[in-house]
Structures are given as C-alpha cells and as structure tokens.
Amino acid sequence: MSIKLSSPEDLRGLNATVMGLGLNGGGMASARFLAERGAVVTVTDMKDEVALTDSIAALEGLPIRFVLGRHEISDFSSADLVVKNPAVRPDSPFLAAARDIETDISLFLRFSPAPIIAVTGSKGKSSVSTAIRHGLTASGIESFLGGNITVSPLTFIERTTPQTPIVLELSSWQLADMRGMGILKPRIAVITSIMPDHMNRYSSMDEYVSDKRLIYADQDAAAFTICNHDDTWGISFASETHGSVLWYSDHHLGLPGAWLAEGDNPIGLYSATGDPECSEELLPSRLIVPGLHQRKNLLSAALACRAYGAPSKSISAAMGSFTGVEHRLERFLERDGVSWYNDSAATIPQAVAAALDSFTCPVILITGGTDKNLDFATSRSSYRKAKKIILLSGSGTDKLKPLLDDDGISYYGPYDDIYTAVTKAKNLAHSGDAILLSPGCASFGMFINEFDRGNKFKETARSIVGV
C-alpha cells in the first residue's frame, strides 16, 4: 500500500477506478463513496449499459466516468487506486497493472471505528449473520449488517461509532482480497460449517480453506473465535487462532461455548466454562425456521450475541422469533394445501441434502443448474428423499443425471426455463406437499445470479397459482 489511507479525506483528488459495477451494491456503493469524497472516479465493467441500467441510474448526478462493455488497461495503470469486485480473479491482467488495490470491505475497515463481528463458512453465513443482528437488536444494541449479504458497509459507514457493532458476512473471496493488509481484526469471528465450494476457482480444499482462515489471522487474545466442534476444520481453526475459542456443537462437550440439549427439538445451552450446572438458555425449543442445520446456525449466532455481552434471556427470545433469510429455505407461498419454499442460495449438493432433511412432509424438488466443479456423489442418497424431482438444465445437472439414473431415481426434465419447471411442480403436488427450489448448483446461464433465480422462481410460482 503506497497511498496512505487513514481517513476518507485522503481520497480527495485521487484517480480511482472501480472494477465491477455489478448489480448487488458493492460496486455502486464504492463508486458513490469515492465520488462523494472528492475522488476522480472511473467505473468499468464487462457488462454493457443495458445490463447495468439500474446500477447506472442509482449513480445519476455524480461525477463518474463509465467504461462499460470492456476494460481498458490504461484505467488501471493510471489509477492511484483500484477498487475491485470480489468476483474478479486475483490473476486478472488488469489488476496486475494496478498500483494499489482495495475493496469496499477494506475501505470500510480502514475508515470505520466500529467493532466487527465477522462471519464466514461454506453454508449458513447469511442466516447466522442476520440472526446475530436480530439478536443484538432485540437486546437493545444498535448494530448494522453488511458484506457478502449484498449490502455494502460503505452505505452505512457514516452512522458507525465505537459503540455500534457491525456484523460482516465475508466470503472466501472477500477474505482473500484482504490478505496481508492487517485490517480485519474482528472482536468476534464466527465460522460456520466448511464444505467443498467454488472448486471451479480453487485448486483444492486446502487452498479454499486457507482463505477462510484469514477471518481470525489478525485477532488478538481479547477477541473470540467461535468454532464448530462437529467439523474437523473447526478444530483446526481453534488450534491456530490467537483469540479465545468458544465452541458450538450438537452435543455437550464440557468446553466453553454452546450446545444443543437432547431431544427432537433441543434447546440451546451456554456455559462460559462448559459446566452444564452453570448453563444459560440461548435457544428455545420452538423455532420458526425448519431443520437441525438451522437450529445449529442459530446456536452459533446466539453464542456470538452472548460473547458480545447481550443477555441470554433476550437472545433466546430473539432466536425464537427469527423468521429466516430470503432465498434460504424461505417459505413464501401456500395455496391449496401446498407450501412453496425458495432455497436458491443452496448452491452446493450438501445444502440440498440439508434442505431435504428439514421436511417431514413429501417434497417436490426443483434442482440442478451450473456446475462449480463439485462432487454430487457425496450427497446422492439424499435425492431419494424427494417425492418427485424436477431438473433445471445446466452442466451441474449433466453430472447429477447419471447418478440419479444409476440409483433408479426418476426425474422430469431437464427444463431450460423456470416457467416449465414450476408448472410441472404445481401439477405434481398434492395437498400436504412442499415444493422446494434447492438447486445445489450455481445459477449462471439461465439466471443472472442466485438471487435472480430465487426471485424469478417466486414470481413464476405466484403467477401460476394466481396470487
């Protein structure tokens, strides 16, 4: 870092290039933040003006130069500062021409005095992050939520103080972008379950997990690292962190942290020492969100709230009222006795397995899509739990089909449009069934991203049933 960035005033007059305007907030927030603080801003994106119409409109009136449908090397070599989108690969030749590289997350961490509660993992990040914010709010603690959940923290940076905790959901790519900067020092780091993901970008699980490890790399002894004791990766993380380890598990360990008591709907208990005789309830027996995996997600969220100092009673009540997160086992419609669930954020096969395990009623499963170089074989037995399976077209579906054929599991499709798939699901469903979109694949090809996929599924379902 050759440019000293100690306050937003240091941005004034700098030539700044934002690489990747995008559709979900990070690029827009960075461009706005830089322009409003006096930087000379260029925004460049491989998408054209038509694809980025809404994003461009959101920046109307700001002195921003747009270079769309292409990148030009001069916009990077001549810039004092380049702010990159996390999806841009680090080996990009355009980034190689840049002198200094930041992200919206790194700019926020440089300029905000707020304490950080950081969350990463393969699955459950958004649910845990949102539940932490919910628990803090219910406990009377003002907080903000941003990061990978598609809300840039730059949008609320002016409202942060040393007394307002910020919950940051961080992907492996966002963590990798901050490697070596020494600016991510979360007061609390939470790591959810680790599973194979993004193997189309990483050469191995070890390489993928090495980026996850960055969440606690610069913590000190005053910080907390919350690890999953039921995951071998969690045990590895705990052995490395300089922070105090708090465990969460689906059974009692006798170690500092939280665990699920026995029973069909176990409560969540917490003890600073691990002694069950001195435990506090963090999770009630009745939750709104379905599934054991969600119960465990909320347990880790509740533990983070407790580590920050929120009282157990308010945390337990908050977790009991938590309704979930859009695109994560989101129940959005019920008609003629059929419940509809949007689980579009399930982008790996293990997430499909967890979703199917959450239901006691028959499930019509809509699944498939684009491959991320993942192994479907590890979850192949789970597809048998669906009453009917409807496939969406894609390279991931091409890998899944032979497994279903070998296992004698029938399916409909693959279909290359969501309307046909949803219509088939409606026609197959009977009262008491659930229709579940849980793709286990990436969305590219048929959809812009996983959120677009979930929204189009919901729109299509509502139009077909007449809501």
Buried (B, 14 or more C-beta within 10 A) or exposed (E): BEEEBEEBEBBEEBBBBBBBBBBBBBBBBBBBBBBEBBBBBBBBBEBEEEBBEEBBEBBEEEEBEBBBBEBEEEBBBBBBBBBBBBEBEEEBEBBEBBBBBBBBBBBBBBBBEBBBBBBBBBBBBBBBBBBBBBBBBBBEBEBBBBBBBBBBBBBBBEEBEEEBBBBBBBBBBBBBBBEEBEBBBBBBBBBBBBBBBBBEBBEEBEBBBBBBBBBBBBBEEEBBBBBBBBBEBBBEBBEEBEBBBBBBBBEBBEBBBBBBBEEEEBBBBBBEEBEEEEBBBBBBBEBEBBBBBBBBBBBBBBBBBBBBEBEBEBBBBBBBEBEBBBBBBBBBBEBEEBBBBBBBBBBBBBBBBBBBBBBEEBBBBBBBBBBBBBEBEBBBEBBEBBBBBBBBBBBBBBBBBEBBEEEEBEBBBBBEEBEBBBBBBBEBBEEEBBBBBBBBBBBBBBBBBBBBBBBBBBEBBBEBBEE
